[in-house]
Amino acid sequence: MDLENLNFKVITNEGAKCGFCNKILKPKGLDYLYANVSKDYIEYERCNCKDAIKFWKEYDLKLYKDEQQKKYKETINKIYNDNFLKKRLQKYNFENIDFLNIETIKIIENYTKECIKGKMKDGIIIYGNFGYENTYIAACIANKMIENDKIILMEKSSSILDRIKESFNKNTISELELIELYSNIDMLIIDDFASEIFSKWAVDELYKIINNRYENELPIVITTRYTKEELISKISSETDLKDAKDLVQILYKMCYGVSIVNSDFDNKNQVEKV
């Protein structure tokens, strides 16, 4: 190539320095570059000073999370025809709750705020003998998370299992992609947990998702009408007792409990560590 007949300018590493220690940085690849572009577009080697290493580690982590969030949003768009949160649930918010005392509402709101900040590793189990109240509280949490641009899914366990089964016969979303989605989004809410009969396969799939979230230190919200002992008994009716205990145990290991003792709608409720 005849460089003398080309319209070009030489871009060197002059002026490219580490923002922390002022070390001169070299461009990646050639020591110089012939191009009709600004040197701002050249990628330079990263400095190996302590502050630069810390900066790039945080930068790469944020970039990875952004790409991950984009991927999960694309996956969600493939499996939901409309907003994954039903229209009725989209209207629920903490300000309109009239069946809990103020102290309980504040505890749940504070929990949600910590989840939004990314500081909450624990989950919560919302227990009450009225499914409507449990679902209402869970939807309030979901809506507050969505308002703050967090990716959440709120489904019944039967819906999660049905989607995984559907993936066996479709080429769009694989079982692994669904497990990854449920395991890594900002929050997973399983509403009315154990309201159906679980097979051994179902218990294994749910355990996989819940345990992944536990290992990844990501919050999960469970609503149920059953106590710990009742959950084990109900889940083990069609599967191995040990599998049922393992599933319930991992939930209670990673979750706090919000117990709504409110059978007479008299605002008697309590919050406890389970």
Rosetta silent file (secondary structure, phi, psi, omega in degrees, C-alpha in Angstrom):
SEQUENCE: MDLENLNFKVITNEGAKCGFCNKILKPKGLDYLYANVSKDYIEYERCNCKDAIKFWKEYDLKLYKDEQQKKYKETINKIYNDNFLKKRLQKYNFENIDFLNIETIKIIENYTKECIKGKMKDGIIIYGNFGYENTYIAACIANKMIENDKIILMEKSSSILDRIKESFNKNTISELELIELYSNIDMLIIDDFASEIFSKWAVDELYKIINNRYENELPIVITTRYTKEELISKISSETDLKDAKDLVQILYKMCYGVSIVNSDFDNKNQVEKV
SCORE:     score description
SCORE:     0.000 S_00000001
   1 L     0.000  132.872 -179.421    0.000    0.000    0.000 S_00000001
   2 L   -86.979   95.601 -175.610    1.358    3.422   -0.958 S_00000001
   3 H   -66.637  -26.463 -176.576    0.964    5.404    2.267 S_00000001
   4 H   -66.597  -24.132 -178.126    2.298    8.606    0.688 S_00000001
   5 H   -96.447    5.455  179.823   -0.779    8.859   -1.532 S_00000001
   6 L  -101.285  147.216  174.711   -3.272    8.314    1.314 S_00000001
   7 L   -86.500  103.272 -175.595   -4.960   11.000    3.368 S_00000001
   8 L  -144.661  167.073  171.199   -4.032    9.920    6.894 S_00000001
   9 E  -136.029  148.927 -178.679   -2.767   11.157   10.214 S_00000001
  10 E   -86.805  126.333  177.213   -0.536    9.415   12.709 S_00000001
  11 E  -111.036  117.802 -179.846   -2.158    8.667   16.060 S_00000001
  12 L  -111.001 -176.164  179.471    0.295    7.812   18.807 S_00000001
  13 L   -87.294   12.996 -179.636   -0.029    7.140   22.518 S_00000001
  14 L   -61.786  128.376  177.931    0.991   10.699   23.324 S_00000001
  15 L    87.382  -10.170  178.530   -1.201   12.090   26.095 S_00000001
  16 L   -87.073  106.752 -176.312   -2.774    8.712   26.943 S_00000001
  17 E  -130.800  156.665  174.445   -2.055    8.262   30.651 S_00000001
  18 L   -65.982  134.092 -179.553   -3.481    6.346   33.580 S_00000001
  19 L   -72.663   -7.834 -178.953   -5.906    8.560   35.454 S_00000001
  20 L  -105.630  -46.093 -175.072   -4.575    7.293   38.759 S_00000001
  21 L  -116.643    0.096  178.568   -0.768    7.057   38.509 S_00000001
  22 L    66.944   15.323  176.251   -0.081    8.999   35.251 S_00000001
  23 L   -66.592  137.032  178.058    1.733    6.070   33.691 S_00000001
  24 E   -67.491  130.348 -178.148    1.969    6.372   29.886 S_00000001
  25 L  -103.860  139.169  179.146   -0.393    3.843   28.291 S_00000001
  26 L   -94.241  144.115  175.773    0.298    2.066   25.016 S_00000001
  27 E   -69.066  148.390  178.242   -2.389    1.479   22.384 S_00000001
  28 L   -69.611  139.609  179.382   -3.384   -2.126   21.917 S_00000001
  29 L    90.737 -118.225 -178.321   -1.826   -3.745   18.895 S_00000001
  30 L   -73.556  157.576  175.855    0.528   -1.448   16.940 S_00000001
  31 L   -73.240  -21.866  175.055    2.663    1.238   18.548 S_00000001
  32 L  -144.040  166.366 -174.001    1.071    3.697   16.152 S_00000001
  33 E  -140.799  130.254  173.922   -1.994    3.707   13.959 S_00000001
  34 E   -93.790  118.280 -177.668   -2.738    5.221   10.547 S_00000001
  35 E  -163.930  161.406  176.589   -6.388    6.218   10.491 S_00000001
  36 L  -102.597   39.466 -179.715   -8.889    8.955    9.760 S_00000001
  37 L  -129.269  162.378  177.867  -10.384    8.779   13.239 S_00000001
  38 L   -70.726  149.221  178.352   -9.807   10.549   16.529 S_00000001
  39 H   -67.539  -11.098  176.459   -7.363    9.028   18.959 S_00000001
  40 H   -63.763  -20.582 -177.410  -10.252    8.964   21.430 S_00000001
  41 H   -91.174   -2.788  179.825  -11.413    5.806   19.656 S_00000001
  42 L   -79.996  138.319  177.075   -8.164    3.930   20.197 S_00000001
  43 L   -93.157  126.249 -177.918   -8.227    1.248   22.889 S_00000001
  44 E  -104.414  156.174  174.501   -5.258    1.409   25.215 S_00000001
  45 L   -62.023  148.207 -179.517   -3.731   -1.189   27.468 S_00000001
  46 L   -84.013  142.284  178.266   -4.970   -1.049   31.026 S_00000001
  47 L   -71.491  151.654 -179.247   -2.654    0.142   33.741 S_00000001
  48 L  -104.964   17.664  175.080   -1.643   -2.392   36.386 S_00000001
  49 L   -73.409  160.897 -173.245   -1.543    0.001   39.333 S_00000001
  50 H   -58.206  -45.870 -178.029   -3.733   -0.892   42.320 S_00000001
  51 H   -66.908  -37.321  179.743   -6.346    1.823   41.760 S_00000001
  52 H   -68.306  -40.823  178.253   -6.632    1.062   38.045 S_00000001
  53 H   -60.019  -43.473  178.613   -7.079   -2.661   38.704 S_00000001
  54 H   -63.812  -44.374 -179.843   -9.886   -1.889   41.157 S_00000001
  55 H   -60.082  -49.027 -176.493  -11.530    0.533   38.713 S_00000001
  56 H   -69.508  -29.090  176.406  -11.472   -1.893   35.774 S_00000001
  57 H   -64.611  -45.461  178.789  -12.748   -4.748   37.923 S_00000001
  58 H   -67.251  -38.787  179.636  -15.813   -2.688   38.878 S_00000001
  59 H   -62.804  -47.138 -179.022  -16.189   -1.454   35.286 S_00000001
  60 H   -64.695  -37.503  179.158  -16.117   -4.992   33.861 S_00000001
  61 H   -64.956  -42.833  178.613  -18.598   -6.214   36.476 S_00000001
  62 H   -64.608  -42.259  178.898  -21.035   -3.429   35.620 S_00000001
  63 H   -61.853  -41.935  178.864  -20.633   -4.117   31.906 S_00000001
  64 H   -63.156  -44.264 -179.241  -21.291   -7.823   32.501 S_00000001
  65 H   -65.785  -38.480  178.220  -24.401   -7.097   34.569 S_00000001
  66 H   -63.083  -42.857  178.820  -25.727   -4.676   31.944 S_00000001
  67 H   -65.987  -38.106  179.046  -25.292   -7.289   29.222 S_00000001
  68 H   -64.390  -45.004  179.324  -26.895   -9.887   31.478 S_00000001
  69 H   -61.778  -40.957  178.657  -29.897   -7.642   32.147 S_00000001
  70 H   -61.663  -42.763  179.688  -30.306   -6.998   28.432 S_00000001
  71 H   -63.065  -42.822 -178.455  -30.239  -10.744   27.759 S_00000001
  72 H   -67.584  -37.360  177.849  -32.848  -11.449   30.443 S_00000001
  73 H   -63.705  -39.925  178.372  -35.160   -8.731   29.110 S_00000001
  74 H   -64.970  -39.780  178.913  -34.931  -10.261   25.641 S_00000001
  75 H   -65.485  -43.461  179.262  -35.734  -13.702   27.067 S_00000001
  76 H   -61.183  -41.206  179.311  -38.705  -12.338   28.996 S_00000001
  77 H   -63.203  -27.167  179.937  -40.035  -10.659   25.851 S_00000001
  78 H   -75.927  -31.307 -173.256  -39.935  -14.023   24.080 S_00000001
  79 H  -102.666   -7.590  177.754  -42.019  -15.895   26.653 S_00000001
  80 L  -119.346  128.553  179.144  -44.567  -13.226   27.586 S_00000001
  81 L   -75.210  -30.084  177.385  -47.066  -11.871   25.092 S_00000001
  82 L  -138.486 -166.050 -179.874  -47.786   -8.847   27.253 S_00000001
  83 L   -55.589  130.231 -175.288  -46.621   -7.457   30.591 S_00000001
  84 L   -66.915  -18.905  177.383  -45.735  -10.452   32.770 S_00000001
  85 L   -95.543  121.850 -176.424  -47.489   -8.831   35.733 S_00000001
  86 L   -59.235  150.846 -174.693  -51.277   -9.054   35.324 S_00000001
  87 H   -56.150  -39.328  179.666  -53.145   -5.762   35.047 S_00000001
  88 H   -60.603  -40.925 -177.617  -54.918   -6.270   38.365 S_00000001
  89 H   -72.647  -26.263 -178.722  -51.601   -6.725   40.151 S_00000001
  90 H   -65.489  -16.842 -177.209  -50.058   -3.650   38.534 S_00000001
  91 L   -87.265  -12.876 -173.269  -52.406   -1.424   40.584 S_00000001
  92 L   -79.562  137.927  175.780  -51.230   -2.616   43.999 S_00000001
  93 L  -150.563  162.507 -175.506  -48.928   -0.431   46.093 S_00000001
  94 H   -60.209  -32.639 -176.332  -47.904   -0.062   49.733 S_00000001
  95 H   -65.206  -24.353 -175.766  -49.936    3.127   50.193 S_00000001
  96 H   -98.277    2.452  178.844  -53.209    1.271   49.569 S_00000001
  97 L   -70.828  125.762 -179.106  -52.673   -1.628   51.986 S_00000001
  98 L  -123.097   10.758 -177.743  -55.431   -1.543   54.614 S_00000001
  99 L  -117.730    7.724  176.696  -55.073   -4.983   56.203 S_00000001
 100 L  -122.774  152.075  174.893  -51.612   -4.656   57.790 S_00000001
 101 L   -77.150  162.908 -174.123  -50.409   -2.537   60.679 S_00000001
 102 H   -60.458  -38.651 -178.110  -47.983    0.301   59.962 S_00000001
 103 H   -61.523  -44.067 -179.324  -45.022   -1.491   61.551 S_00000001
 104 H   -65.806  -42.242  178.785  -45.382   -4.519   59.275 S_00000001
 105 H   -59.931  -43.004 -179.209  -45.754   -2.343   56.171 S_00000001
 106 H   -63.211  -40.339  179.363  -42.580   -0.439   57.066 S_00000001
 107 H   -62.215  -43.850 -179.602  -40.623   -3.661   57.526 S_00000001
 108 H   -69.346  -39.333  177.585  -41.700   -4.932   54.090 S_00000001
 109 H   -63.339  -43.078  179.135  -41.048   -1.529   52.483 S_00000001
 110 H   -64.174  -39.382  176.405  -37.571   -1.372   54.017 S_00000001
 111 H   -58.910  -46.082 -179.283  -36.875   -4.887   52.789 S_00000001
 112 H   -62.678  -40.970  179.160  -37.882   -3.824   49.272 S_00000001
 113 H   -62.071  -39.614  178.931  -35.665   -0.721   49.418 S_00000001
 114 H   -67.512  -34.309  175.735  -32.668   -2.851   50.378 S_00000001
 115 H   -65.950  -40.504  178.959  -33.427   -5.152   47.430 S_00000001
 116 H   -62.591  -38.884  178.946  -33.541   -2.141   45.112 S_00000001
 117 H   -73.762  -12.076 -177.945  -30.131   -1.033   46.385 S_00000001
 118 L    79.226   18.403 -177.120  -28.805   -4.543   45.763 S_00000001
 119 L  -100.639   -5.182 -175.945  -27.880   -4.947   49.428 S_00000001
 120 L   -99.007  122.778  179.043  -30.394   -7.639   50.361 S_00000001
 121 L  -103.376  -21.288 -178.137  -29.275  -11.264   50.124 S_00000001
 122 L   -84.406  158.881  172.647  -32.107  -12.813   52.144 S_00000001
 123 E  -105.560 -178.760  174.047  -35.547  -13.701   50.894 S_00000001
 124 E  -134.658  146.195  172.165  -38.888  -13.521   52.660 S_00000001
 125 E  -110.726  116.994  179.138  -41.715  -15.994   53.110 S_00000001
 126 E   -95.840  109.897 -176.781  -45.083  -14.267   53.392 S_00000001
 127 E  -109.393  131.700  175.648  -47.370  -16.600   55.287 S_00000001
 128 E  -167.613  153.925 -176.295  -51.096  -16.063   55.788 S_00000001
 129 L   -85.768    3.796  173.174  -54.264  -18.070   55.534 S_00000001
 130 L  -117.489  114.795 -177.326  -55.784  -15.704   52.948 S_00000001
 131 H   -61.131  -33.629 -178.096  -54.144  -15.954   49.529 S_00000001
 132 H   -59.532  -47.030 -177.976  -55.397  -12.521   48.420 S_00000001
 133 H   -62.656  -43.971  179.387  -53.466  -10.684   51.129 S_00000001
 134 H   -59.894  -45.957 -178.947  -50.257  -12.590   50.412 S_00000001
 135 H   -64.857  -39.077 -179.849  -50.512  -11.880   46.688 S_00000001
 136 H   -59.882  -48.445 -179.325  -51.279   -8.209   47.321 S_00000001
 137 H   -61.966  -45.101 -179.748  -48.122   -7.740   49.412 S_00000001
 138 H   -61.444  -39.483  179.412  -45.983   -9.595   46.857 S_00000001
 139 H   -67.175  -34.944  176.429  -47.381   -7.434   44.043 S_00000001
 140 H   -61.412  -43.177  178.039  -46.541   -4.276   46.018 S_00000001
 141 H   -62.833  -46.054 -178.411  -42.947   -5.458   46.258 S_00000001
 142 H   -59.955  -47.355 -177.584  -42.891   -6.309   42.540 S_00000001
 143 H   -64.192  -38.125  178.499  -44.285   -2.936   41.471 S_00000001
 144 H   -66.846  -38.780  177.117  -41.818   -1.004   43.623 S_00000001
 145 H   -64.526  -43.450 -179.381  -38.940   -3.013   42.128 S_00000001
 146 H   -63.557  -39.859  177.813  -40.222   -2.392   38.591 S_00000001
 147 H   -56.781  -28.836 -177.928  -40.502    1.351   39.306 S_00000001
 148 L  -102.761   25.692  171.921  -36.774    1.273   40.011 S_00000001
 149 L    61.509   34.006  175.345  -35.912   -0.531   36.759 S_00000001
 150 L   -97.266  148.475  179.655  -35.297   -3.924   38.376 S_00000001
 151 L   -93.522  116.267  179.986  -36.046   -7.148   36.535 S_00000001
 152 E  -130.778  155.456  170.950  -38.501   -9.286   38.472 S_00000001
 153 E  -129.524  133.521  177.757  -40.803  -12.177   37.700 S_00000001
 154 E  -124.094  111.158 -177.689  -43.886  -12.964   39.747 S_00000001
 155 E  -145.772  161.345  170.053  -45.515  -16.305   38.997 S_00000001
 156 E   -76.470  153.991 -179.964  -47.088  -19.283   40.649 S_00000001
 157 H   -60.002  -33.259  178.913  -44.826  -22.302   40.928 S_00000001
 158 H   -63.266  -37.225  179.381  -47.148  -24.168   38.539 S_00000001
 159 H   -67.856  -40.579  177.900  -46.555  -21.500   35.849 S_00000001
 160 H   -60.612  -46.257 -178.328  -42.784  -21.734   36.254 S_00000001
 161 H   -67.103  -37.443  178.215  -42.923  -25.516   35.887 S_00000001
 162 H   -63.562  -39.531  179.678  -45.279  -25.306   32.890 S_00000001
 163 H   -65.178  -39.420  179.119  -42.869  -22.967   31.093 S_00000001
 164 H   -65.598  -40.669  177.869  -39.990  -25.345   31.687 S_00000001
 165 H   -63.024  -41.610  179.708  -42.071  -28.235   30.331 S_00000001
 166 H   -61.502  -30.744 -177.662  -43.013  -26.194   27.256 S_00000001
 167 H   -65.964  -19.975 -179.920  -39.343  -25.578   26.560 S_00000001
 168 H   -68.513  -25.879 -174.537  -38.891  -29.307   25.849 S_00000001
 169 H  -110.110    6.453 -178.339  -41.038  -28.996   22.721 S_00000001
 170 L  -124.251  155.168 -178.699  -39.957  -25.573   21.444 S_00000001
 171 L  -100.531   -1.892 -175.022  -36.823  -24.281   19.783 S_00000001
 172 L   -81.749  -58.706 -178.153  -37.035  -20.700   21.050 S_00000001
 173 L  -116.236  127.490 -179.238  -36.234  -20.883   24.775 S_00000001
 174 L   -89.112  164.738  176.441  -34.316  -23.802   26.245 S_00000001
 175 H   -59.236  -42.015 -179.201  -34.688  -25.275   29.721 S_00000001
 176 H   -62.334  -38.903  179.034  -31.203  -24.008   30.603 S_00000001
 177 H   -65.475  -39.884  179.319  -32.114  -20.448   29.547 S_00000001
 178 H   -67.811  -44.242  178.128  -35.233  -20.525   31.712 S_00000001
 179 H   -60.149  -42.492  178.589  -33.371  -21.917   34.718 S_00000001
 180 H   -63.012  -41.394  179.633  -30.729  -19.214   34.246 S_00000001
 181 H   -60.802  -54.132 -178.130  -33.413  -16.536   33.987 S_00000001
 182 H   -64.502  -27.040 -176.506  -35.238  -17.585   37.155 S_00000001
 183 H   -81.701  -21.034 -167.896  -31.915  -18.062   38.960 S_00000001
 184 H  -126.652   -7.452  177.267  -30.373  -14.675   38.174 S_00000001
 185 L   -64.858  165.443 -173.962  -32.966  -11.927   37.722 S_00000001
 186 L   -57.793  -38.944  177.458  -33.058   -9.208   40.388 S_00000001
 187 E  -152.105  138.205  172.776  -35.991  -10.821   42.184 S_00000001
 188 E  -114.272  128.024  177.423  -38.111  -13.935   41.787 S_00000001
 189 E  -115.969  119.184  176.645  -41.548  -13.982   43.421 S_00000001
 190 E  -106.767  111.588 -174.225  -43.331  -17.349   43.678 S_00000001
 191 E   -92.187  140.251  177.347  -46.944  -16.732   44.614 S_00000001
 192 L    55.065   50.868 -176.144  -49.154  -19.227   46.470 S_00000001
 193 L   -60.379  134.891  178.195  -46.292  -21.704   46.800 S_00000001
 194 L    68.184   25.844  175.865  -47.259  -25.395   47.042 S_00000001
 195 L   -77.103  -13.953  178.726  -50.893  -24.777   46.170 S_00000001
 196 L  -115.120  173.077  177.714  -50.533  -27.654   43.679 S_00000001
 197 L   -84.006  131.258 -179.958  -49.213  -31.210   43.914 S_00000001
 198 L  -100.946  130.334  170.933  -45.472  -31.487   43.186 S_00000001
 199 L   -82.839  172.613  176.892  -43.927  -34.450   41.412 S_00000001
 200 H   -60.919  -41.169  178.120  -40.310  -35.429   42.051 S_00000001
 201 H   -59.454  -44.590 -178.930  -39.337  -33.695   38.805 S_00000001
 202 H   -62.120  -43.223  179.128  -41.090  -30.500   39.935 S_00000001
 203 H   -62.814  -41.952  179.870  -39.347  -30.538   43.307 S_00000001
 204 H   -62.704  -42.328 -178.833  -35.973  -31.057   41.615 S_00000001
 205 H   -67.180  -44.617  179.984  -36.525  -28.121   39.218 S_00000001
 206 H   -65.719  -39.524  178.095  -37.698  -25.750   41.950 S_00000001
 207 H   -61.692  -41.101 -179.641  -34.839  -26.765   44.216 S_00000001
 208 H   -59.224  -47.133 -178.771  -32.380  -26.059   41.412 S_00000001
 209 H   -66.027  -48.845 -176.806  -33.735  -22.525   40.906 S_00000001
 210 H   -65.187  -42.361  179.317  -34.042  -21.679   44.608 S_00000001
 211 H   -65.918  -36.436  176.165  -30.625  -23.080   45.476 S_00000001
 212 H   -60.683  -42.328  179.700  -29.055  -21.137   42.590 S_00000001
 213 H   -67.339  -35.542  176.896  -30.519  -17.923   43.990 S_00000001
 214 H   -63.742  -46.214 -179.634  -29.223  -18.836   47.423 S_00000001
 215 H   -67.011  -33.503  179.930  -25.725  -19.435   46.064 S_00000001
 216 L   -84.890   -0.251  179.640  -25.895  -16.222   44.017 S_00000001
 217 L    55.564   48.615  178.874  -27.092  -14.285   47.094 S_00000001
 218 L  -115.680  140.903 -175.181  -30.178  -13.009   45.295 S_00000001
 219 L   -72.133  152.313  174.933  -33.525  -12.377   47.039 S_00000001
 220 E  -137.727  143.614  177.172  -36.631  -14.479   46.575 S_00000001
 221 E  -117.873  126.741  179.789  -40.171  -13.809   47.788 S_00000001
 222 E  -119.385  130.468  170.035  -42.478  -16.732   48.586 S_00000001
 223 E  -112.851  140.437 -177.863  -46.148  -16.430   49.475 S_00000001
 224 E  -157.082  157.679  176.357  -47.910  -19.439   50.928 S_00000001
 225 L  -101.648    9.114 -173.504  -50.858  -20.530   53.030 S_00000001
 226 L  -119.840  143.955  173.382  -48.844  -23.279   54.695 S_00000001
 227 L   -74.700  175.929 -179.462  -46.505  -23.410   57.680 S_00000001
 228 H   -58.398  -48.210 -178.771  -43.105  -25.079   57.425 S_00000001
 229 H   -65.423  -39.610  179.168  -44.415  -28.430   58.627 S_00000001
 230 H   -66.336  -36.797  177.914  -47.477  -28.214   56.370 S_00000001
 231 H   -61.792  -47.666 -179.943  -45.284  -27.440   53.357 S_00000001
 232 H   -60.047  -44.352 -179.182  -43.144  -30.519   53.948 S_00000001
 233 H   -63.623  -43.968 -176.991  -46.226  -32.688   54.388 S_00000001
 234 H   -69.602  -43.752 -177.879  -47.957  -31.343   51.260 S_00000001
 235 H   -67.099  -36.137 -176.527  -44.884  -31.487   49.010 S_00000001
 236 L   -79.360   -1.301 -178.124  -43.971  -35.008   50.138 S_00000001
 237 L   -65.002  -28.014 -179.178  -47.425  -36.381   49.301 S_00000001
 238 L  -122.789    9.077 -179.154  -46.288  -37.278   45.765 S_00000001
 239 L  -147.265 -177.521 -176.803  -42.521  -37.375   46.174 S_00000001
 240 L   -68.285  138.512 -178.880  -39.737  -38.411   48.511 S_00000001
 241 H   -60.410  -39.866 -179.822  -39.877  -36.976   52.041 S_00000001
 242 H   -62.704  -42.186  179.168  -36.175  -36.109   51.946 S_00000001
 243 H   -62.266  -41.177  179.020  -36.599  -34.124   48.695 S_00000001
 244 H   -63.514  -44.598  179.181  -39.505  -32.218   50.242 S_00000001
 245 H   -63.430  -40.440 -179.825  -37.494  -31.438   53.370 S_00000001
 246 H   -62.683  -42.317 -179.348  -34.494  -30.309   51.308 S_00000001
 247 H   -64.731  -47.163 -179.269  -36.652  -27.914   49.273 S_00000001
 248 H   -68.558  -37.170 -178.576  -38.342  -26.383   52.305 S_00000001
 249 H   -63.081  -42.218 -179.471  -35.079  -26.279   54.251 S_00000001
 250 H   -66.246  -33.547  176.868  -33.260  -24.221   51.603 S_00000001
 251 H   -65.086  -47.695 -177.357  -36.165  -21.752   51.603 S_00000001
 252 H   -73.427  -18.170  176.602  -36.123  -21.355   55.353 S_00000001
 253 H   -74.904  -32.163 -174.589  -32.336  -21.095   55.310 S_00000001
 254 H  -105.422    0.029 -171.895  -32.390  -18.068   53.017 S_00000001
 255 E  -122.284  146.044  163.210  -35.636  -16.380   54.100 S_00000001
 256 E   -88.683  164.940 -179.133  -37.096  -14.207   56.811 S_00000001
 257 E  -116.682  137.893  169.392  -40.764  -14.673   57.568 S_00000001
 258 E  -115.407  107.081 -175.920  -43.676  -12.273   57.422 S_00000001
 259 E  -101.214  118.288 -178.667  -46.520  -14.009   59.209 S_00000001
 260 E  -103.898   96.565  178.274  -49.951  -12.458   58.694 S_00000001
 261 L   -92.227   93.017 -165.725  -52.240  -13.767   61.410 S_00000001
 262 L  -145.139   38.639 -173.690  -55.322  -12.012   60.193 S_00000001
 263 L   -65.906  -24.184 -179.202  -58.185  -14.465   59.923 S_00000001
 264 L  -105.294   12.023 -177.752  -60.722  -12.029   61.347 S_00000001
 265 L    52.711   41.735 -177.516  -59.408   -8.987   59.426 S_00000001
 266 L  -107.233   18.720  177.994  -58.638   -7.380   62.790 S_00000001
 267 L    62.129   23.502  173.610  -55.145   -6.124   61.809 S_00000001
 268 L   -91.996  109.456  178.931  -53.414   -8.627   64.071 S_00000001
 269 L  -148.207  165.299 -176.152  -50.223   -9.630   62.320 S_00000001
 270 E  -147.614  156.871  176.467  -46.617  -10.176   63.153 S_00000001
 271 E  -118.582  136.361 -176.493  -43.185  -10.293   61.596 S_00000001
 272 E  -148.051  161.425  172.688  -40.666  -12.889   62.662 S_00000001
 273 L   -87.847  126.970 -178.765  -37.416  -14.588   61.653 S_00000001
 274 L  -103.319    0.000    0.000  -38.158  -18.107   60.411 S_00000001
